[in-house]
Amino acid sequence: MRLEVFCDRIRRNAVTLVRLCGDAGIEVVGVTKSCCGHPEVARAMLSGGVTTLADSRLDNVRRMREAGIDADVMLLRLPGLSEVADVVTLTQVSLNSEMETIRALSEAAQEQKLTHRVILMVEMGDRREGVMPPDALSIVRTIRELPCIDLVGIGTNLVCIGGVLPTVENTQALIDLAESIEEALDIEFEVISGGNTYSLDFVIRDEMPTRINQLRVGEGILLGVNSVTKNPLPCPHQDAFSVVAEVIEVKTKPSMPEGPIAMDAFGRKPEWEDLGLRRRAILALGEQDMRISGLRSRRRGVTIVGASSDHLVVDVTEAHPPVGLGEELAFAPLYEAVATGMASSSVTKVVVPISDWSS
């Protein structure tokens, strides 16, 4: 099986979103983590107007650096105390919420004679990373005293753990907090980082509260869709990725399993509907290769029945054209399939670079 990546399409999506956000005074930070920091994907984003990249893993950042990517990089995942030296070496800015870690970054930056930029993450309801809002002022005051640390602003992240959606109200609450800190300390933050791909809807509707001037965008650039609803954004491409797998069996079988039903290989208890005899195909692709729930068939009449570690079963009774043994079927992947497929050693990645840097 293979995962195809078309970088020209990623570049065009980046151009669209950078212009859209730029008109609203918002910087787009291009998130490469779902593609494991693939250098060609990074180059496509940069060619599309992104000036800062972001990733959650230092190995991915190292991969980009070794490939000659010299743009500023933001570390998205909170740094570990064990990583601070590499964080300062490989990235220019990191998201942080632990004072002890920021002190360690300061010491590492002093040793390397560098200045490291920090965005303080604030908890605004999703219950992932971030300091609680009442603690933010004292923490900002302490950070500003550290040598070789440049506190450029504050930020937040929603949707990812608690499923809490960004709203105009909780986004404005972040701005209000920032401005109260600015007034108390007589400072002005360079950055108020207001969220991720989902927040692009506020920009599209011209509802983004003022002072938000940075969004961290991965799925919007890569797949051209809203990260929650999966509705298309005003991007030219929702087809920058494709998953292709070979058909290794085609047979007509009863649709109902025969015998007692227990949990499947991944702890799920399947429920079945008796549809009579159905034509089914098995593909050489399974849950060990990527998240199958994130696949949508590109061939009309092909539907996913289920998957085990190594096999994907699809119903091809109404497939048009009919499905034959040995041919390949293509699927449109959602974010979860891209992220797991790019990280899988068993999936062949076919990355088509951008064809013209000048266009």
N, C-alpha and C positions, 0 to 999 in steps of 0.2 A: 504494500500500500504506500501511497505517497501523499504529501501535502504540498500543493503548488501555491506559490506566493508570487503575485504580480506587482512588482515595486512601482511601475509607472502609475498604476491605479492608486496605490498608497500615496504617492507624491501628489497626484491631482486632488485627492481628498484633503491632504495637508494644506495645499494652496487655498482651497475653498474655506477651510475652517480658520486658518491664520488670517485671511482677509476678513471673514465674518467677525471674528473676535477683535481683530485690530481696529475695526471701525468703532468698536465699543470700548477701546482702550484696554483691552485684555490680552495678555501674553498667553500663547498656547505652549505649554511644556509637553513635548512629545514622549509618550510612555512606550518603552520598548520591551517591557518585561514579558508580555505574552509571547513574544518572538525570541525570548532568551537572549536579547541583545544582539540579534543578528545584524552584522555590519551593513548589509545591503538595505535592510529595512530602516536602519538609522540614517543611511545616506539618502534614502527616499524622503524621509521626514525633513531632513536638513535642506534638501533640494526644494522642498515644498514651502520653505520659509520658516520652519521651526528653528529657533536658535539655541534652545536648551533641551536636552534629552533627559529622561528620567527612567530609572530602573530600580528594582527592589533587591537585586542580588549583585554582590561585588564581582562574582565570577562573570556575570554578563557584562558588567562595565569593563572588566579586564579584557574580555573578548573584543569589545569595541575599541579599546585603546590599542591593543595589539594589531588591530586592522587599520590603524591610522586615524581613527575618529578622534579629533581633538576639540570638539565642541564642549561647552560646559555640560556637566552631568549632575543631576540631582539624585540622591539616594532616597528612595521612597520609604523603604522599610526602616523602622527605627534602628540606628546602629547598635550593635552589641559592644559591650566593653572590650571584648576580645578583638574587635575589628577596627578600633579607632585610627590606628596608624594607616591602615589601608584606605579607610574612608577619606582621610585627609589627602593621601597620595592620589587616589583615583577620581575623586569627585570634588566639585567646587561648593556644593551646598547639600545639606541633609535636613530631613524632617526629624524633629526631636521632641521628646516629652519628659525625659529624665535628667534632672540637674546633674547627677553624678556622671552621666554619660557626656554631657556637654562640657563638664570640667575636664574629663579625660580627652575629649577632642581638643580642648584648649592646650593641654600639655603636649599632645601629639603635634599640633600645629606649630607650637613654639619650637619643638625639636626639629621640625622640617623647615622652619623659617617661612611659613606660609600663613595666610589668613583663610580661615574656613568660614563659610557663610551658613547660617542656621535659620530655619523657620520653626518657630515654636508652635506645635500642634495643640489645639484646644478641643476638648470634648464638648460637642454640641448636640449629643443625644444618641448617637449610634452605638456608643459603648465599645469602641475599638480604641485606638491610641489617642492621647491628648490629656493635657492637664485640665483639671476642673476650673471653670471660669473664675471663681473667687480667688484662686491661687495664682492666676496669671500675672497680676501686677508685680507681686513680690518676686516671682521667678524672672520676669523680664528685667527687673532692677538688678538682680544678681548676675544674669547673663551679661549685661552691659558692662560689668566690671571685669570680665575675664579677658586676658590678653589673647590676641590672635583669633578671636571669635567676633564675627560681624553678624549681629542679630538683624536680619533684613526684614523680618515681619512675622506675622502669625498666619495660621491656616487651620483648616479642618477637613475632615473626611467623613462622608455619610454613605449610606446604602450598603456598605460592604459586609457588615456583620449583623447589625440589628435590623437592617432593611429600612432604616429611617430615611425617608426621602428628603432631599433638600427642598426647602420652601423659601419663599421670599422672606418669611418671618424669621426662620432660623439663620438664614444668610445675613439678614440685617442685624440679628443679634450678635453675630461675629464682628460685624463692622462697628456696632455700638461699643462692644468690648474693646476693640482696637483703639477707637477714638478716646475712650475713657482712660486707657493706659497712656496714650499720646499726651493727653491733657495733663495727667498726673506727673509725667516725667519730662514734659516739654520736649517731646521728640516727634518725629514723623516716620512711620513705617514705610519702607520702600515697597513692600509686597503685602497684600492681603490675599492669600491663596484660598479661593472660595470653593474648590471642589473638583469634580471630575467630569467625565463625558455627559452624565445625566444633566449637569447644570447648563449645558449648551442650550437646552430648551428655553431657559430664561433669556439667553442672548437672542435667540431666534424671535422670541415674542417681545423683545425689547423691555423685559421686566427685571433684568439683573440690577440689583441695588448698586448704586455708585460706590466707588472705592474698591470693589472687587476688581483686581487687575491681573489675576493669574488663574488659569485652570489647568489641571493635569489631565491630558487627554490621550488615551490609548485606543479604546474601542471605536471612538468616533472617527479617528483617522484611518484605522486599519479596516474596519468593517462598514463604516458609514451609517451606523445605526445608533439609536438611543440605547444606553446600556441596560435600562430596565424594561422599557416597552418593546424594544427591538424594532421600533418603527424607523423608517429611513430618515436620516438627517438630510439637509439640502446639500448632499455630497454627490459627485458624479458616479461614484462606484460603491456598490454593496457586494462586489464580486472579486475582491482582491485576493481571495483565498479559495481553494478548491481541494476537496479530499477525494481521492480516486482509489478504488480497491477492485481486485479481480474476483470474478464469480468462480467459485470452486465446486458448487453443486447446484443443480436445478432439478427439482422433482415435485410431483403433485402428491400432497400428503393431507391427512385429516388436520383440520385447524385446531382441534382439541387434543391436548396431551392425554395419554392413556395411563391410568394408575393414580395412586395417591399423590397429592401435591404438597411439596415442602418448600423450604427456602431455596432460592437459586444460589449460584456460586458466590454472589455478592450480598447475601443476606436479605434478598428481597423475596417476598412471596407473591408470585405473579397471579394475575386474574385473567381468565381466558373466556372468550365468547365463541360459541360453536357456530362457525360460518360454513361448515361443510368442507368439502375438498377444496384445497387452494394450491395454486402454483407458488412454490417458494424457492428462493435462491439463498445460498450461503456465500458470504464474502470473506476473504482473508483479512479480517479486521475485527478487533475486539476491544473490550474495555481496558485491557492492559496496554493498548496502543493509544487510545484517546477516549475522552468522555463522549460516549455514543449518544447521550441525550442531546448533545449539541450539534447533531447532524440533521440536515433536511435534504431529501433526495432531489436531484436536479432532473430526473427522468419522470415524466408524467406516468402516474399509475403505480409507482413503486412506494411502498410504505414499510417502515421499520416495524418488525414484530418483536425483536428482542436481541440481546447480545450476551455472550459469555466472555471469558477472558480472551479467546482467540477467534471467535466466530460471530459474525453479524448476520442475522436471519431477516430477510425482507420478503414481503408478499409482492409477487410480480404478476399476479393473475390478470390485472388490467394494465400491465405495463405497455407503453407505446413508445418506440417499437418493442416487440417481445425481447426478453432477456435470454441470452444463450450462454452456455458454459464457456469459460475462458475469456469472455469479454470483460470490460471494465465499466463500473458504474461510478458516477460522480455525485458528490454531495456538497452542499453549501454548509460550511461550518459556522456555528455561533462561537462566541468568545471562548466558552469553556472547552470546545473542541480544538480551537487554535492553540490555546495556552497549553493544554495537555499533550496535543500532538507535536508541537514544536519542542517540548521537553522530552519526548519519547525517543529512545535510541533505536526503536524498531521501525519508526516511520521515516521513510526517505523524504528529505526536504528538497524540493526543486524550486529554487529561488531565482526568479527572472529579474535581473537588475534593471534599473532605470535606463532607458535607451538614449536619452539626450539630456545632459545636464543643463543645457542652455535654454531649453523650452520651458 
